[in-house]
């Protein structure tokens, strides 16, 4: 597969969008409305990560590695921004909301990855 400038530009754009979404997810994960925790970051990851996997596997890099790339970028971004955030802030404290974000991201990523891997395998047969 030949990489042209459009594909490279789209890959860079998806990388930037992935990192920005990780930042928003981490910022809104510990949101409280009064005394009630409202983990909006979980909703964001459940919606955005499957979309990123689909776009990456169909538009940028139509392979299994292309489908896995957004998931790996997401986990790396969550670990880096969550543990060594801006200004040395910890955006991923040891709470149930953090675990919810990690589990929701893992489940949404694996389900989306499996769908794209099956689609790619079906195209090759």
C-alpha positions in Angstrom: 0.0 0.0 0.0 1.4 3.4 -1.0 1.1 6.2 1.5 0.1 9.5 -0.1 0.0 12.9 1.5 -3.8 12.7 2.1 -3.4 9.5 4.1 -0.4 10.9 6.1 -2.4 14.1 6.9 -5.4 12.1 8.0 -3.2 9.8 10.2 -1.7 12.9 11.8 -5.1 14.4 12.3 -6.4 11.2 13.9 -3.4 11.2 16.2 -4.0 14.7 17.3 -7.8 14.1 17.8 -7.0 10.9 19.8 -4.7 12.8 22.2 -7.2 15.7 22.6 -10.0 13.2 23.3 -7.9 11.5 25.9 -7.3 14.9 27.6 -11.1 15.7 27.6 -11.9 12.3 28.9 -9.5 12.6 31.7 -10.7 16.1 32.6 -14.3 15.2 32.6 -14.0 11.8 34.3 -13.8 13.2 37.8 -16.7 15.6 37.3 -19.2 16.0 40.2 -22.6 17.7 40.1 -23.1 18.5 43.8 -22.2 15.3 45.7 -23.0 13.0 42.8 -20.1 11.8 40.6 -20.8 12.1 36.9 -18.1 10.3 34.9 -18.6 11.9 31.5 -15.2 10.8 30.3 -16.6 7.2 30.2 -19.3 8.3 27.8 -16.8 10.1 25.7 -14.5 7.1 25.4 -17.4 4.7 24.6 -18.4 6.9 21.8 -15.1 8.2 20.5 -12.8 5.1 20.6 -14.9 2.9 18.3 -15.2 5.8 15.9 -11.5 6.3 15.8 -10.9 2.5 15.3 -13.4 2.5 12.4 -12.0 5.5 10.7 -8.4 4.4 11.1 -9.1 0.9 9.8 -11.2 2.1 6.8 -9.7 5.4 5.8 -6.1 5.6 7.0 -4.6 2.1 7.2 -6.9 -0.7 6.2 -5.3 -3.5 8.2 -5.5 -5.1 11.6 -2.5 -2.9 12.7 -4.5 0.2 11.5 -7.4 -0.9 13.6 -5.2 -1.5 16.7 -3.3 1.8 16.4 -6.0 4.1 18.0 -6.4 1.7 20.9 -2.7 1.7 21.6 -2.5 5.5 21.3 -5.5 5.8 23.6 -3.9 3.6 26.3 -0.6 5.3 26.0 -2.3 8.8 26.1 -4.3 7.8 29.2 -1.2 6.5 31.0 1.0 9.5 30.1 -1.6 12.3 30.6 -3.2 10.5 33.5 -0.1 9.9 35.5 2.1 12.7 34.3 -0.4 15.3 33.3 0.1 18.9 32.6 1.8 20.7 35.4 2.6 17.3 37.1 -1.1 17.0 37.9 -2.5 13.4 38.3 -5.6 13.3 36.2 -6.1 9.6 36.8 -6.3 9.1 40.6 -6.9 5.8 42.3 -10.7 5.9 42.3 -13.5 3.8 40.9 -14.0 6.5 38.2 -10.5 5.9 36.9 -11.1 2.2 36.8 -14.4 2.7 35.0 -12.7 4.8 32.4 -10.0 2.2 31.8 -12.4 -0.7 31.6 -14.9 1.1 29.4 -12.1 2.2 27.1 -10.7 -1.4 27.0 -14.1 -3.0 26.3 -15.1 -0.4 23.7 -11.7 -0.7 22.0 -11.7 -4.5 21.9 -15.2 -4.7 20.6 -14.5 -2.1 17.8 -11.2 -3.8 17.0 -12.8 -7.2 16.7 -15.5 -5.8 14.3 -12.9 -4.2 12.1 -10.6 -7.2 12.2 -13.5 -9.4 11.1 -14.4 -7.0 8.3 -10.8 -6.9 7.1 -10.6 -10.7 7.2 -13.8 -10.9 5.2 -12.5 -8.6 2.6 -9.3 -10.7 2.1 -11.2 -14.0 1.6 
